[in-house]
């Protein structure tokens, strides 16, 4: 979908592995919000420089070649500290709930 046909809003989807990130990005675009997919290993500065209104962390972590629990927790913490709204979908969510000891932030 062309950027011009979408709203000025932008969401970055950080891929934890698997195909889930593509499904999420497609659904975001479906509601006319521009989205880009990057691996979870993308430097924080690069993610913030994209000017997105929020970040979604999604995918199938736990598979071979997917993000580690530590990488997900570290990146979510960095994004939160930078004031970036985040949504975590999938197994990364349960990991973060455990890291936060069952409390929402």
N, C-alpha and C positions, 0 to 999 in steps of 0.2 A: 504494500500500500504506500503510495507516495506521501511524503511528509506534508506537502501542500494541502492534501485532502483531509488532514487530521487537524485537531485543535492544536494550540500552541503548547499544550501540556506535554510533558515527557516523563516517562517512567523507565528506569534502568532495571533490567532483570538480570540478576547475578545467578549464573548457572552452577549448581552444585554437582551436576552430573546427571546422566539419563536424558530422557526426552521431555520431562515435565516443564522445563523452562520454555520450550517452544510452544507448548500448549498454553501456558500462562501468557506469553507475549502475544500470541494470536488473539486471546480473549481480551487483552488490554486494547489491542488495535481495533477489535470489533466494536468497542465503544468509542472509537474515534480519538484515542489517545496514542500518541507516538511512543513506541517502545524500542529499545535496543537490548540485545543480549550480549553479555560479557561473561567470561569465566570468573569464578570467585577469586581467582588469583590476580585479577586486574588491580593495579595499585590504587589505593584510596584516592590519591590526588587526581588520577585520571577519571575515576567515577564522579568525583565532585565537580570536576571541570566540565562535565557534560551538561550541567545546568538542569538536572532533573528535579522534579517536584517530589520524588520518592523513589525508593528502591524495593524491589521484591526479590527475596532470596528463595529459590525453589529448585527442585530437581530431586533425584534419587540418590541421596548420600548413602554411603554404606556399600555401594557397588564398587567393583574394581575400577580404579581410575576416577573415582568421585571424591568430593571434598571431605576432609577429615572433620571430626567434631570440633577440634581446636580451631580450624580455619573458619568454620561457620561462626563459632562463638566470638572469635577475635574480630572478624569483619563486622558482625552485628554491633559489637561494642564500639568499634571505630566509627561506624556510621551514626550510631546514637550520640556519641560524644561530639560529632560534627554537626548535630542538629538535624540530620536527615531522617525524615519519616521512613520507617521500614515495615514491611510485611513479610513474614516468614511463613512459607507454605511447605508442608511435607515433613519429612523426618527431622529437618533442621529445627522445626518448631518445638518438637518434644525435647530436643537437646537443650534449647534455650530455656525452656520451662524448668528443666532440671538445674541448669546453671543459675537461674534466678531463684532457685529453691521454691518453685511453685507460685511465685508472686509475679504479678504483672508489673510492667514498668510504667 
